[in-house]
Every structure is written in C-alpha cells, then in structure tokens.
C-alpha cells in the first residue's frame, strides 16, 4: 500500500468539512508533531510507539491538498 507521511500540523491544514475535526483528532492523540500517514483511500493513521493506529479519514479532493501541503508523492 502506498502512503504519504506528514506531521500533525500539516494534516490539520488539509482536513475539510465532513472529515474529522481538529478536536476529534486531538481526542485520539494527534499533536502538531505527531507522525501520520494517509493512504490513497484517504485513511489517516497515526504513529504510536510500537504500531500505526487508524484515526479517521479524509474525503473529497484530498490527494491534491496532501501533495500540495507536503510536496510529496505516494511511496
């Protein structure tokens, strides 16, 4: 599976209406310096000490927003 990794602060810039709110993401442990990854389906996973946890999903034209914010492509 391919992902784009980013920091929590970058993720907060690309979430939109209908997706998880910043408050919901904070409740599951997202911080500005958290490491997160998005897959092509829009699933958001956060890096924990020993695993990745699914914490939500992006909707809409998230691919364009994610690539623009990170400058990265799927890897």
N, C-alpha and C positions, 0 to 999 in steps of 0.2 A: 504494500500500500504506500502511496506517496503522500507526503506531508509538506507543509510549510511551517517552520518553527518561528516563534516570536516571543517577546516579553509581554507580560500582562498589560503594561501601559499601551503597547501597540494594539493589542486585542480590543481594549476599551475604545480605541479610535475607530474600529471597524464594525462594532455591533450596531444594529439598527432596530427599528421598531419590529416587533414580532419575534425577535431573538431574545436571549437572556439579557436582563438589565444589569447595569453595574452593581446594583445592590444584591441581586441574586448571585452574581459571580463572586462577590465579596463573601457571601454566606458560605460558599463552598471552598473558600480559602484563596481565591485569586488576589494577588497583590501586584503592585506595579512591576516588581522584579521577578515575578513567577515566570517559569518557562512553560509555554503552552505550544501546542501544535494543532493545526487544522488539516483535516484530510479533504479530498476532492468532494466528498459528500457534505461537507460543512460541519462535521463533528468536531467539537472542541475537547481536547484532552489536556490536563494539567500534569506536570511532572511532580510526582511526590518523591520521597526519599528512595523508595525501592520499586516504584511502579508508575504507570500512567493511569489516570482516572478520567473517565468521560464526565464532563461537567456541563454540557449543553451543545447547542448547535447554532450555526449561522444560516440565514435564509437570504433569498434574493441574489443579487449580483455580488456575492461576497468574494469571488475569485479576483475580480478586478480590484476591489478595495484592499484585499490582503496583499496582493502583489505590489500595489502602489505604496502601501504603508511600509512593507518590509524590503522591497527591492529584490525579493527572492522569487524563485520558481519552484515548482513541485520537485521534490527529491525523494 
